């Protein structure tokens, strides 16, 4: 809860004279509420995200792989969730946001910075590739050169959220001009982008009367 997080952070703040950066769990209803509690308690920054709670079952032995049944899921699989939460928190707090969760290269790092992270951290990426850190730095430098950006901090000033996609293949499904998924829905944009790339058709608008044949064709792709 807000009060619980604020209380724990406040107690830490009282006895710590060094920078206090609190790592947030994503396993909450609203991570911005947790982040705000940390800020209100005097923390110097927030770090997110920690692992997502996951589970995997051995179907042959018919029992969970982990003795504890569930465990923390990390690595590239959680990056979209981490980027979303970093963006949400960065809009709500005034203290620095440190982004982590699935970063394995420079492109991943830049994505977090565009979402609002003022610093990034690599965890599982180091197990995948011991040179992930240096390669990520090189990737960021390459991005700066390709986009004629002099200072890495300038990435934080770019307003990418809500911008109109320049990829003409990314569209939003609508029903006679009324959004089915919302003009700002990343899920809707990504879904329609997938449709285009798999089927090879432009689908800027979908009326309910026209959807049957389209989705039948879409479904047939996965039956092959």
Residue pairs with C-beta under 8 A, 6 or more apart in sequence:
2 33
2 34
2 36
2 37
3 37
5 34
5 37
5 38
5 41
6 37
6 38
6 40
6 41
7 41
9 20
9 22
9 37
9 38
9 41
9 42
9 43
10 41
10 42
12 20
12 22
13 20
13 41
13 42
13 43
19 44
19 45
20 42
20 43
20 44
20 45
21 43
21 44
21 45
21 46
21 47
21 98
22 38
22 43
22 45
22 46
22 47
23 46
23 47
23 48
23 50
24 31
24 34
24 35
24 38
24 46
24 47
24 48
24 49
24 50
24 85
24 89
25 34
25 49
25 50
26 48
26 49
26 50
26 51
26 52
26 78
26 81
26 82
26 85
26 101
27 52
27 53
28 34
31 48
31 49
31 85
31 88
31 89
32 88
32 89
32 91
32 92
32 93
35 46
35 48
35 89
35 92
35 93
35 97
36 92
36 93
38 46
38 93
38 95
39 46
39 93
39 94
39 95
43 95
44 95
44 96
45 95
45 96
45 97
45 98
46 89
46 93
46 95
46 96
46 97
46 98
47 97
47 98
47 100
47 121
48 82
48 85
48 86
48 89
48 97
48 98
48 99
48 100
48 101
49 78
49 81
49 82
49 85
49 86
49 100
49 101
50 72
51 71
51 72
51 73
51 74
51 78
52 72
52 73
52 74
52 78
52 81
53 70
53 71
53 72
53 73
54 70
54 71
54 72
54 73
55 64
55 66
55 69
55 70
55 71
56 64
56 65
56 66
57 63
57 64
57 65
58 64
58 65
64 70
74 101
74 102
74 123
74 124
75 102
75 124
75 125
75 128
76 102
76 104
76 108
76 124
77 102
78 101
78 102
79 101
79 102
79 103
79 108
79 111
81 101
82 99
82 100
82 101
82 102
82 112
83 99
83 101
83 111
83 112
83 115
84 115
84 186
86 97
86 99
86 112
86 115
86 116
86 117
87 115
87 116
87 161
89 97
89 116
90 97
90 115
90 116
90 117
91 116
96 118
96 119
97 116
97 117
97 118
98 117
98 118
98 119
98 120
98 121
99 112
99 113
99 115
99 116
99 117
99 119
99 120
99 121
100 112
100 120
100 121
100 122
100 123
102 108
102 124
102 125
103 109
103 112
103 120
103 121
103 122
103 125
103 136
104 122
104 124
104 125
104 128
104 129
104 132
104 136
105 125
105 132
105 135
105 136
105 139
106 135
106 136
106 137
106 138
106 139
106 140
106 141
106 142
106 143
107 139
107 143
108 136
109 120
109 136
109 139
109 140
110 139
110 140
110 143
110 155
112 120
113 120
113 152
113 155
113 156
114 155
114 158
114 160
115 161
116 156
118 156
120 136
122 132
122 133
122 136
125 132
125 133
125 136
126 132
126 133
129 135
140 152
143 149
144 150
144 152
144 155
149 155
162 184
165 189
167 193
169 193
169 196
169 197
169 202
170 189
170 190
170 192
170 193
171 189
171 192
171 193
171 196
171 202
171 203
171 204
171 205
172 179
172 180
172 181
172 182
172 183
172 185
172 188
172 189
172 192
173 179
173 180
173 181
173 188
173 191
173 192
173 203
173 205
173 206
174 180
174 205
174 206
175 206
175 207
175 208
176 207
177 205
179 185
179 188
180 188
180 206
181 187
181 188
181 191
182 188
192 203
195 201
195 203
195 214
195 218
196 202
196 203
198 218
198 221
199 214
199 217
199 218
199 221
201 214
203 214
206 214
